[in-house]
């Protein structure tokens, strides 16, 4: 996977804008997915900010690293997934819960990257690099919500995540399982420090099971095994499997963009004509309602132009609008004429669009087929 593709050698306003535009698109895509989801879970702004921040950091960072062609879709995908998981964990885990959130999110992001680019984790060195990258990105994303505490917590999981990813790569490639000693020592040091911190937290609250006091060290050890070993392993494997499954399906969406570019002009033409009919008949309905008080039932006599546009819109879709009901013969005839014109416009434009785009769609299909043949 290439390094971040920033225009260091040709810094100019145009080059910076060309780099900033994909970042803005990724940020917009991730924010549209994560922010509403976060507020649907919790009303705590800090939790939503944590989800959005981690999603933006992952999405933009990976988008820059993977280049313009695959970076947009990959950045939005991984950024959205990581942001959703972060928002979900932050909204459901009581109090701070940073050490519950960071390990699975980093492991999930590393697993997604490994599934999208399977050659990344050829060894422990690559695993350390990817874990470092994901941890730094997550830490930067958590800075607005948690400050330096979020960055430190993210950096603490580099060694355990690299150990999980590297070990999976060794086992999957059937190589000799020999984790680096420094990686094992780093993971043990991190786990030990967290055990001591968690033991001090649990010791202030006496825990009894069937009237038997449980040691704080034992509770902290169980916490480490479950939350920082078992759960990250499960999330890494789940993220990798999901990325491997979705990777060929993302190619279909990349091909769809070519067809959408061809259809953009006729779709726009259809929309302009359709909106013209809606506005035109909204004026007809409003004029009839003003000069004939019995033409419409309901609130038709006290409506403004916005209501008439809404009534015209729903009429064009052959749907009822509960606020306004056509009552007189003239009103019903006007609605019938509107429906006939709307349906006729759809049929005529559909036929024109098909005749317009058919040659271009065939040309795109031939180009895709030729490219696939050349690739094979």
C-alpha positions as CSV (number, residue, x, y, z in Angstrom):
1,X,0.0,0.0,0.0
2,X,1.6,3.3,-1.0
3,X,2.3,6.1,1.4
4,X,0.2,9.2,1.6
5,X,0.0,10.8,-1.9
6,X,0.5,14.4,-1.0
7,X,1.9,16.8,-3.6
8,X,5.1,17.6,-1.7
9,X,7.2,17.9,-4.8
10,X,4.9,20.3,-6.6
11,X,3.2,22.3,-3.8
12,X,0.8,24.8,-5.4
13,X,-2.7,25.9,-4.8
14,X,-4.1,23.7,-7.5
15,X,-2.2,20.6,-6.2
16,X,-3.5,21.3,-2.7
17,X,-7.0,21.7,-3.9
18,X,-6.8,18.4,-5.9
19,X,-5.7,16.7,-2.7
20,X,-8.3,18.5,-0.5
21,X,-11.3,17.7,-2.8
22,X,-11.2,13.9,-2.3
23,X,-10.7,14.5,1.5
24,X,-13.8,16.6,1.6
25,X,-15.8,14.0,-0.3
26,X,-14.6,11.3,2.1
27,X,-15.4,13.5,5.1
28,X,-18.9,14.3,3.8
29,X,-19.6,10.6,3.1
30,X,-18.4,9.5,6.5
31,X,-20.2,12.3,8.4
32,X,-23.5,11.7,6.6
33,X,-23.4,8.1,7.8
34,X,-21.9,8.4,11.3
35,X,-23.4,11.6,12.8
36,X,-27.1,10.6,12.4
37,X,-26.3,7.1,13.6
38,X,-24.5,8.5,16.6
39,X,-27.3,10.8,17.6
40,X,-29.8,7.9,17.1
41,X,-27.8,6.0,19.8
42,X,-27.1,8.8,22.3
43,X,-27.7,12.4,22.9
44,X,-24.2,12.9,24.4
45,X,-22.3,15.2,22.0
46,X,-18.9,13.8,23.1
47,X,-19.8,10.3,22.1
48,X,-21.0,11.4,18.7
49,X,-17.9,13.5,18.3
50,X,-15.7,10.5,19.1
51,X,-17.5,8.4,16.4
52,X,-17.3,11.2,13.8
53,X,-13.7,12.0,14.7
54,X,-12.5,8.4,14.4
55,X,-14.4,7.8,11.2
56,X,-13.0,11.0,9.6
57,X,-9.5,10.2,10.7
58,X,-9.6,6.6,9.3
59,X,-11.4,7.6,6.1
60,X,-9.2,10.5,5.2
61,X,-6.0,8.8,6.2
62,X,-6.7,5.7,4.2
63,X,-8.1,7.6,1.3
64,X,-4.8,9.5,1.0
65,X,-2.7,6.4,1.3
66,X,-4.6,4.3,-1.2
67,X,-4.6,6.9,-4.0
68,X,-7.4,8.5,-6.0
69,X,-8.9,5.5,-7.7
70,X,-9.6,3.2,-4.8
71,X,-9.1,5.7,-2.0
72,X,-12.5,7.3,-2.2
73,X,-14.6,4.2,-1.8
74,X,-12.2,2.6,0.6
75,X,-11.9,5.7,2.8
76,X,-15.7,6.1,3.0
77,X,-16.2,2.4,3.7
78,X,-13.6,1.9,6.4
79,X,-14.2,5.4,7.9
80,X,-17.9,4.8,8.1
81,X,-17.6,1.3,9.7
82,X,-15.0,2.5,12.2
83,X,-17.0,5.6,13.1
84,X,-20.2,3.6,13.5
85,X,-18.5,1.1,15.8
86,X,-16.9,3.8,17.8
87,X,-20.2,5.7,18.2
88,X,-22.0,2.5,19.1
89,X,-19.4,1.6,21.8
90,X,-19.2,5.1,23.1
91,X,-23.0,5.4,23.3
92,X,-23.6,2.1,25.0
93,X,-20.6,1.8,27.4
94,X,-21.1,3.8,30.6
95,X,-18.7,6.6,31.7
96,X,-15.5,6.9,29.8
97,X,-14.8,3.3,28.7
98,X,-11.9,4.3,26.4
99,X,-10.0,1.0,26.9
100,X,-13.2,-0.8,25.9
101,X,-13.5,1.2,22.7
102,X,-9.9,1.6,21.4
103,X,-8.7,-2.0,21.1
104,X,-11.6,-3.4,19.0
105,X,-11.8,-0.4,16.8
106,X,-8.1,-0.5,15.9
107,X,-8.2,-4.2,15.4
108,X,-11.3,-3.8,13.2
109,X,-9.7,-1.1,11.0
110,X,-6.5,-3.2,10.6
111,X,-8.6,-6.2,9.7
112,X,-10.5,-4.2,7.1
113,X,-7.3,-2.9,5.5
114,X,-5.8,-6.4,5.5
115,X,-8.9,-7.8,3.8
116,X,-9.0,-5.1,1.1
117,X,-5.2,-5.4,0.4
118,X,-4.4,-9.0,1.4
119,X,-0.7,-8.6,0.7
120,X,-0.2,-6.0,3.4
121,X,0.5,-8.3,6.3
122,X,3.3,-10.3,4.8
123,X,5.1,-10.2,8.1
124,X,5.2,-8.7,11.6
125,X,7.0,-5.6,10.3
126,X,4.0,-4.8,8.0
127,X,1.6,-5.6,10.8
128,X,3.4,-3.1,13.1
129,X,3.3,-0.4,10.4
130,X,-0.4,-0.9,9.9
131,X,-1.2,-1.0,13.6
132,X,0.8,2.1,14.2
133,X,-1.0,3.9,11.3
134,X,-4.4,2.9,12.5
135,X,-3.6,3.7,16.2
136,X,-2.3,7.2,15.3
137,X,-5.3,7.9,13.0
138,X,-7.8,6.8,15.8
139,X,-5.9,8.8,18.4
140,X,-6.1,11.9,16.2
141,X,-9.8,11.3,15.7
142,X,-10.4,11.0,19.4
143,X,-8.5,14.1,20.3
144,X,-11.5,16.4,20.0
145,X,-13.6,14.2,22.2
146,X,-11.1,12.8,24.7
147,X,-8.0,15.0,24.3
148,X,-4.5,13.6,24.9
149,X,-6.0,10.7,26.9
150,X,-7.6,9.3,23.7
151,X,-4.3,9.5,21.8
152,X,-2.3,7.8,24.5
153,X,-4.9,5.0,24.8
154,X,-4.7,4.4,21.0
155,X,-0.9,4.2,21.0
156,X,-1.0,1.7,23.8
157,X,-2.7,-1.0,21.6
158,X,-0.1,-0.9,18.8
159,X,1.9,-3.9,20.0
160,X,-1.1,-6.2,20.8
161,X,-2.8,-5.4,17.5
162,X,0.4,-5.9,15.6
163,X,0.8,-9.3,17.4
164,X,-2.7,-10.3,16.4
165,X,-2.4,-9.3,12.8
166,X,1.1,-10.6,12.3
167,X,0.3,-13.9,13.9
168,X,-2.7,-14.3,11.6
169,X,-0.5,-13.6,8.6
170,X,2.0,-16.2,9.7
171,X,-0.7,-18.8,10.4
172,X,-2.6,-18.1,7.2
173,X,0.6,-18.4,5.1
174,X,1.6,-21.6,6.9
175,X,4.9,-20.1,8.0
176,X,6.8,-20.9,11.1
177,X,5.0,-19.2,14.1
178,X,7.7,-17.1,15.6
179,X,6.5,-13.8,17.0
180,X,9.2,-11.1,17.6
181,X,10.4,-11.0,21.2
182,X,10.0,-7.2,21.3
183,X,6.4,-7.4,20.2
184,X,5.6,-10.0,22.8
185,X,7.3,-7.9,25.5
186,X,5.5,-4.8,24.4
187,X,2.2,-6.5,24.5
188,X,2.9,-8.0,28.0
189,X,4.0,-4.6,29.3
190,X,0.8,-3.0,28.0
191,X,-1.4,-5.7,29.4
192,X,0.4,-5.6,32.8
193,X,0.0,-1.8,33.0
194,X,-3.7,-2.0,32.2
195,X,-4.1,-4.8,34.7
196,X,-2.6,-2.7,37.5
197,X,-4.7,0.4,36.5
198,X,-7.9,-1.7,36.3
199,X,-7.0,-3.4,39.6
200,X,-6.7,0.0,41.3
201,X,-10.1,1.0,39.9
202,X,-11.8,-2.2,40.9
203,X,-10.3,-2.3,44.4
204,X,-12.3,0.8,45.3
205,X,-15.4,-1.2,44.7
206,X,-15.8,-4.5,46.5
207,X,-17.1,-7.2,44.3
208,X,-18.8,-10.3,45.8
209,X,-20.1,-13.4,43.9
210,X,-22.3,-15.6,46.2
211,X,-21.0,-13.6,49.2
212,X,-17.4,-14.5,48.2
213,X,-15.1,-11.5,47.7
214,X,-13.3,-11.5,44.3
215,X,-9.7,-10.2,44.0
216,X,-9.3,-7.0,42.1
217,X,-6.3,-8.5,40.3
218,X,-8.4,-11.4,39.1
219,X,-11.2,-9.1,37.8
220,X,-8.7,-6.9,36.0
221,X,-7.1,-10.0,34.4
222,X,-10.4,-11.3,33.2
223,X,-11.1,-7.8,31.8
224,X,-7.8,-7.8,29.9
225,X,-8.3,-11.3,28.5
226,X,-11.8,-10.5,27.3
227,X,-11.7,-6.9,26.3
228,X,-8.1,-6.6,25.0
229,X,-7.4,-10.1,23.6
230,X,-10.5,-12.1,22.7
231,X,-12.6,-9.1,21.5
232,X,-9.8,-7.6,19.3
233,X,-9.0,-11.0,17.8
234,X,-12.7,-11.5,17.0
235,X,-13.1,-8.0,15.5
236,X,-9.9,-8.3,13.5
237,X,-11.1,-11.6,11.9
238,X,-14.6,-10.2,11.4
239,X,-13.3,-7.1,9.7
240,X,-11.0,-9.0,7.5
241,X,-13.7,-11.5,6.4
242,X,-16.1,-8.7,5.7
243,X,-13.5,-6.8,3.6
244,X,-12.7,-9.9,1.6
245,X,-16.4,-10.5,1.0
246,X,-17.2,-6.9,0.0
247,X,-14.1,-6.2,-2.1
248,X,-15.4,-7.7,-5.4
249,X,-18.7,-6.0,-4.8
250,X,-17.1,-2.6,-4.5
251,X,-15.7,-3.1,-8.0
252,X,-19.3,-3.2,-9.3
253,X,-20.0,0.2,-7.7
254,X,-16.9,1.6,-9.3
255,X,-18.2,0.4,-12.7
256,X,-21.6,1.9,-11.8
257,X,-20.0,5.4,-11.6
258,X,-19.2,5.2,-15.4
259,X,-22.8,4.4,-16.2
260,X,-24.0,7.2,-13.9
261,X,-21.8,9.7,-15.6
262,X,-23.5,8.7,-18.9
263,X,-27.0,8.9,-17.4
264,X,-26.4,12.2,-15.6
265,X,-27.5,14.5,-18.4
266,X,-30.7,12.6,-19.3
267,X,-31.6,12.2,-15.7
268,X,-31.2,15.9,-15.2
269,X,-33.4,16.6,-18.2
270,X,-36.1,14.4,-16.9
271,X,-35.9,16.1,-13.4
272,X,-36.2,19.5,-14.9
273,X,-39.3,18.6,-16.9
274,X,-40.8,16.8,-14.0
275,X,-40.3,19.7,-11.7
276,X,-41.6,22.1,-14.3
277,X,-44.9,20.1,-14.4
278,X,-45.1,20.1,-10.6
279,X,-44.6,23.9,-10.4
280,X,-47.0,24.6,-13.4
281,X,-49.8,22.5,-11.9
282,X,-49.2,24.0,-8.4
283,X,-50.1,27.3,-10.0
284,X,-53.2,25.9,-11.6
285,X,-54.3,24.3,-8.4
286,X,-53.7,27.5,-6.4
287,X,-55.6,29.6,-8.9
288,X,-58.5,27.2,-9.0
289,X,-58.7,27.1,-5.2
290,X,-58.6,30.9,-5.0
291,X,-61.4,31.6,-7.5
292,X,-63.5,28.5,-6.6
293,X,-63.8,28.0,-2.9
294,X,-65.6,24.7,-3.3
295,X,-63.0,23.2,-5.6
296,X,-61.0,21.5,-2.9
297,X,-62.0,20.2,0.5
298,X,-59.9,20.1,3.7
299,X,-57.5,23.1,4.1
300,X,-57.4,23.8,0.5
301,X,-58.9,27.3,0.8
302,X,-56.3,28.5,3.3
303,X,-53.1,27.1,1.8
304,X,-50.0,28.8,0.4
305,X,-47.8,28.1,-2.5
306,X,-45.7,25.6,-0.5
307,X,-48.8,23.5,0.2
308,X,-49.9,23.6,-3.5
309,X,-46.4,22.5,-4.6
310,X,-46.6,19.6,-2.1
311,X,-50.1,18.7,-3.3
312,X,-48.8,18.8,-6.9
313,X,-45.8,16.7,-6.1
314,X,-47.9,13.9,-4.4
315,X,-50.4,14.1,-7.3
316,X,-47.6,13.5,-9.9
317,X,-46.7,10.4,-7.9
318,X,-50.4,9.3,-7.8
319,X,-50.4,9.6,-4.1
320,X,-53.1,11.3,-1.9
321,X,-52.3,14.5,0.0
322,X,-54.3,14.5,3.2
323,X,-54.4,18.3,3.6
324,X,-56.0,19.0,0.2
325,X,-58.7,16.9,-1.4
326,X,-60.1,17.7,-4.9
327,X,-63.8,18.1,-4.6
328,X,-65.3,19.8,-7.7
329,X,-65.4,18.4,-11.3
330,X,-62.9,21.0,-12.4
331,X,-60.4,20.1,-9.7
332,X,-60.7,16.4,-10.5
333,X,-60.3,17.0,-14.2
334,X,-57.2,19.1,-13.4
335,X,-55.8,16.3,-11.3
336,X,-56.5,13.7,-14.0
337,X,-54.8,15.8,-16.6
338,X,-51.8,16.2,-14.3
339,X,-51.5,12.5,-13.9
340,X,-51.8,11.8,-17.6
341,X,-49.0,14.3,-18.4
342,X,-46.8,13.0,-15.6
343,X,-47.1,9.4,-16.7
344,X,-46.7,10.4,-20.4
345,X,-43.6,12.5,-19.6
346,X,-42.0,9.5,-17.7
347,X,-42.7,7.1,-20.6
348,X,-41.5,9.5,-23.3
349,X,-38.4,10.5,-21.5
350,X,-37.6,6.9,-20.6
351,X,-37.7,5.9,-24.3
352,X,-35.6,8.9,-25.2
353,X,-33.1,8.2,-22.5
354,X,-32.7,4.6,-23.5
355,X,-32.1,5.5,-27.2
356,X,-29.6,8.2,-26.0
357,X,-27.5,6.1,-23.6
358,X,-27.7,2.7,-25.2
359,X,-24.7,3.2,-27.5
360,X,-22.6,4.7,-24.7
361,X,-23.5,1.9,-22.3
362,X,-22.4,-0.6,-24.9
363,X,-19.1,1.3,-25.4
364,X,-18.5,1.2,-21.7
365,X,-19.3,-2.5,-21.5
366,X,-16.9,-3.2,-24.4
367,X,-14.1,-1.2,-22.7
368,X,-14.7,-3.1,-19.4
369,X,-14.6,-6.4,-21.2
370,X,-11.4,-5.5,-23.1
371,X,-9.8,-4.3,-19.9
372,X,-10.7,-7.6,-18.2
373,X,-9.4,-9.6,-21.1
374,X,-6.2,-7.6,-21.1
375,X,-5.8,-8.1,-17.4
376,X,-6.2,-11.8,-17.7
